[in-house]
Amino acid sequence: MTQAQIRAMQAKIGTEVDGFWGPRSIAACQRHLRSLMPTPARFPRQAGVRAFYGPNGVRGGYTPPTTTIRLPFTIYYDAQAVNTLSPHRLCAQSLLNVFNRLAAAFPTRAERQAAGILTYNGLYNPRRMRGNSGAWSMHAWAIAIDLNAGSNGNMTHWPARATMPLEVMECFAAEGWLPAGAFWSRDAMHFQATAP
Ligand SMILES: [Zn+2]
C-alpha cells in the first residue's frame, strides 16, 4: 500500500496517523475488525476446526461436505470465469454473505477490479500448510479462500507491500471470517472461517 493508503487506514481504525504500521496500528486494526465480528463467535479458533467441521479432506480419500453457492458477481481463476464456489457446508451461507457484502461495498466492476477481489486463487485444497509444521491447511477443510494472491503473497508484509484493502477484510470480518493480513501481517490473500 502507499503511505496515503496506510494513513487513511490509520484514520479509519482510530490510531495515530503517521504512515508507520507498527504495533499500535496492528492492535487497532485487529480491534476494529473484531468489533465487526458477530458475537458469540460463529466459528471456532483454528485449534478447534476438527471438532467443529469434522475431518480434513485428503487427496484420493475423504472430502468434507460442501454446499455450492452462486456468487453475486463473476470472479476469475486465471482466465477462467468462476460463478459458483463450494465451501464447507458449515460456512457456505456466511461466504455467500461475504460476497454479497463485497458486491455492496464495491458496486462497480472497476471498483472490484481495483480491490483485487475479481482474482480468485482457490478454496478447497487437501494439502498441509506451507513450512514444516506438518499441520493441515484450512484449505483442506474447504473453509479458506484466497483472493488476489499475486499482490498479497504468503510472505509479503501487509500493509507495507501487500495491497488487500481493509474494506475487503471488513466484509469477511462482519461474517466472522479471519482476514490473515490483519492478524498475521502477511498472507493477505487468505481468509478463513475461524475465530481470530
Ligand atoms: Zn489461503
Boltz pocket constraint, residues with backbone or C-beta under 6 A from the ligand:
constraints:
  - pocket:
      binder: B
      contacts: [[A, 139], [A, 144], [A, 145], [A, 146], [A, 189], [A, 190], [A, 191]]
      max_distance: 6.0
